[in-house]
Amino acid sequence: MYLLIVTLRQKFLAILLASSASIAAAQSADDAIRAKDAEWMSYRDAYKSMLWFEKFGKAKNLIQWHLQVFPKDKNISIESLRLHILSKSTHLDLSLDPIGRASLPLLKAAYDENAELVLNQKAGQAGFRFRTSINLRADGIYEIADLRTACEQTLAFQSYMGMTTGTGRKCIGVRFAFAKKDQAAQIEIRQTNQAVQTLTITDNTAVWSETASNLKTGNYLFANASDKGQIITRTTPLVVIALIE
């Protein structure tokens, strides 16, 4: 039964991550509400994915789950992307954060009407992904033990969703990402009985492999490090993600 559930989740995720423009079965009955060549995905698929996270029974208090849109064309910026929920009775504009993530509302009417998530880009110029990230802290102080726990929560959820393949995958660290224009970005490591260390931040790097290399990122690795310490960010990162291999 467990293998059957995992297989079903993997199949669902494969459909979810595919370009929705190629999924004819998910098309709305009212195609007139969007341009024929627009990039889009099924709202129902996105809705179901959000429910998977809500129903996940293990600890998830340190992580979150978002729909992200990202340009595939290097000439298109996140700032130029516009995302809408469209159906016969729904026309809702969704705001995007600086890395293209949206807070997706769960709307029964839009689900029932087989609404579409539509981008203001032609098919193939942008894509959709669901992303797991670690909750940001307003004070910029991250306990290393909490970061390790958040990474383990990410791994557990991704395994539940069938997003990890093979055995022996483990958490190796976390990645902090800052805006390219954030000149004050700095990451400090404070551990018991040790001098404060500054983590290297690299310019023109990406958070995820499919996204543009236009951010500043710094990786903190757990290997041989004590959990008794803190990571302190001087400015607020755009996102913190788990590193799993």
C-alpha positions in Angstrom: 0.0 0.0 0.0 2.8 2.4 0.9 4.5 1.8 -2.5 1.2 2.4 -4.2 0.7 5.8 -2.4 4.3 6.9 -3.2 3.8 5.9 -6.9 0.6 7.9 -7.1 2.3 10.9 -5.5 5.2 10.6 -8.0 2.8 10.4 -10.9 0.9 13.5 -9.6 4.1 15.4 -9.1 5.3 14.6 -12.6 2.1 16.0 -14.0 2.3 19.0 -11.8 5.8 20.0 -12.8 5.2 19.5 -16.5 4.3 22.5 -18.6 0.6 22.7 -18.3 0.3 24.0 -21.8 0.8 20.5 -23.0 -1.9 18.9 -20.8 -5.0 19.1 -22.9 -7.1 17.3 -20.4 -6.8 20.1 -17.9 -8.0 22.8 -20.3 -10.8 25.0 -19.1 -14.1 24.9 -21.0 -13.7 28.6 -21.5 -10.5 29.1 -23.4 -11.5 32.6 -24.3 -10.4 33.9 -20.9 -6.7 33.5 -21.8 -4.5 33.9 -24.8 -4.2 30.6 -26.7 -0.4 30.7 -26.6 -0.1 31.7 -22.9 1.9 29.7 -20.4 -0.5 28.2 -17.8 -1.2 25.3 -15.5 -4.3 23.7 -14.0 -5.4 25.4 -10.8 -6.8 22.0 -9.7 -3.3 20.5 -9.8 -1.9 23.4 -7.8 -4.8 23.2 -5.3 -4.2 19.5 -4.8 -0.5 20.0 -4.2 -1.2 22.6 -1.5 -3.5 20.1 0.2 -0.7 17.5 0.2 1.3 19.9 2.3 -1.6 20.6 4.6 -2.3 16.9 5.1 1.3 15.9 5.7 1.3 14.3 9.1 4.9 14.7 10.1 6.5 17.8 11.6 6.5 20.8 9.2 6.6 23.8 11.6 9.9 25.1 10.2 9.2 24.9 6.5 6.8 26.2 3.9 5.5 25.2 0.4 5.0 27.6 -2.4 4.2 27.7 -6.1 7.0 29.5 -7.9 7.0 30.9 -11.4 10.3 31.5 -13.1 11.5 32.8 -16.5 13.1 30.3 -18.9 14.1 33.1 -21.3 17.1 35.0 -19.9 15.6 38.2 -21.3 12.5 38.0 -19.1 12.7 39.2 -15.5 10.7 38.1 -12.4 9.5 41.6 -12.1 7.8 41.4 -15.5 5.8 38.3 -14.7 2.1 38.5 -13.9 0.1 35.5 -12.5 -3.7 35.2 -12.6 -6.3 32.7 -11.5 -8.9 32.7 -14.4 -12.2 30.9 -14.7 -15.8 31.8 -15.7 -16.4 33.6 -12.4 -12.9 34.2 -11.1 -10.3 36.7 -12.2 -7.7 37.1 -9.4 -4.3 38.6 -9.7 -1.7 37.0 -7.5 1.3 38.9 -6.2 4.8 37.4 -6.6 7.7 37.8 -4.3 11.2 38.8 -5.6 12.0 35.1 -6.5 8.6 34.5 -8.2 6.7 32.7 -5.4 3.0 33.1 -4.9 0.7 32.5 -1.9 -1.9 30.4 -3.5 -5.4 30.8 -2.1 -7.6 27.7 -1.9 -10.8 28.7 -3.7 -13.5 26.1 -4.0 -15.3 28.0 -6.8 -12.2 28.2 -8.9 -11.5 24.5 -8.3 -15.0 23.5 -9.3 -14.8 25.6 -12.5 -11.5 24.1 -13.4 -9.7 27.4 -13.3 -6.3 28.1 -14.8 -3.2 29.7 -13.5 -2.1 31.9 -16.3 1.1 33.8 -16.9 1.6 36.8 -19.1 4.1 34.9 -21.1 4.0 32.7 -24.2 4.2 29.0 -23.6 7.8 27.9 -23.1 9.1 31.2 -21.9 8.4 30.6 -18.2 7.7 27.6 -16.0 6.0 26.5 -12.8 7.5 24.7 -9.8 6.5 23.9 -6.2 9.3 24.7 -3.8 10.0 23.9 -0.2 11.8 26.5 1.8 12.8 27.2 5.4 10.8 29.8 7.4 12.6 33.1 7.6 13.2 34.7 11.0 12.4 38.4 11.5 15.3 38.8 13.9 17.8 37.2 11.5 18.9 34.7 14.2 18.8 31.0 13.2 19.7 28.4 15.7 21.9 25.8 13.9 19.9 23.0 15.5 16.7 24.5 14.1 18.2 24.7 10.6 19.2 21.0 10.8 15.7 20.1 11.9 14.2 22.2 9.1 16.4 20.4 6.6 15.2 17.1 8.0 11.6 18.2 7.7 12.2 19.2 4.1 13.7 15.8 3.3 10.8 14.0 4.9 8.2 16.1 3.0 10.0 15.7 -0.3 10.3 12.0 0.3 6.5 11.9 1.0 5.9 13.7 -2.3 8.2 11.4 -4.2 10.5 14.3 -5.0 13.7 12.5 -3.9 15.0 9.5 -5.7 17.3 6.7 -4.6 18.2 5.8 -1.0 20.7 7.3 1.4 19.8 10.9 0.6 20.6 13.2 3.5 20.7 16.8 4.6 24.1 18.4 4.2 23.3 22.1 4.9 21.3 25.1 4.0 21.5 27.9 1.5 20.8 31.6 2.1 20.0 33.7 -0.9 19.9 37.5 -1.0 19.0 40.1 -3.7 21.8 41.0 -6.0 21.5 44.6 -5.0 21.7 43.8 -1.3 25.1 45.4 -0.6 24.9 44.8 3.2 24.2 41.0 2.9 26.3 39.2 5.5 26.1 35.8 7.2 27.9 35.2 10.6 28.5 31.9 12.3 28.6 32.0 16.1 29.4 28.8 17.9 30.3 28.2 21.5 33.9 29.0 22.5 34.8 30.0 18.9 35.5 33.3 17.3 32.7 34.7 15.1 33.2 33.5 11.5 31.8 35.1 8.3 30.3 32.8 5.7 31.3 33.4 2.1 28.6 34.9 -0.1 29.0 34.3 -3.8 27.6 36.8 -6.4 25.7 35.8 -9.5 24.5 32.5 -8.3 21.2 30.6 -8.4 19.0 29.2 -5.6 17.7 26.3 -7.7 19.3 24.8 -10.8 16.4 25.9 -13.1 16.5 29.6 -12.0 18.7 32.5 -13.1 22.1 33.1 -11.6 21.3 36.6 -10.5 21.4 36.4 -6.7 23.9 36.3 -3.9 24.1 33.0 -2.0 25.9 31.5 0.9 25.9 27.8 1.9 26.3 26.6 5.4 27.3 22.9 5.7 26.5 20.7 8.7 29.5 18.4 8.3 31.5 18.2 11.5 29.8 21.3 12.9 28.2 21.5 16.3 24.5 22.3 16.6 25.3 24.5 19.5 25.5 27.8 17.7 23.7 30.4 15.6 23.7 31.7 12.1 23.0 35.5 12.0 22.0 37.4 8.8 22.6 41.1 8.8 19.8 41.7 6.2 16.8 39.6 5.4 17.4 36.8 2.9 15.0 36.3 0.0 14.8 32.6 0.8 16.6 29.9 2.8 16.5 26.3 1.4 17.7 22.9 2.5 20.6 21.3 0.7 20.0 17.6 0.2 22.1 15.1 -1.6 
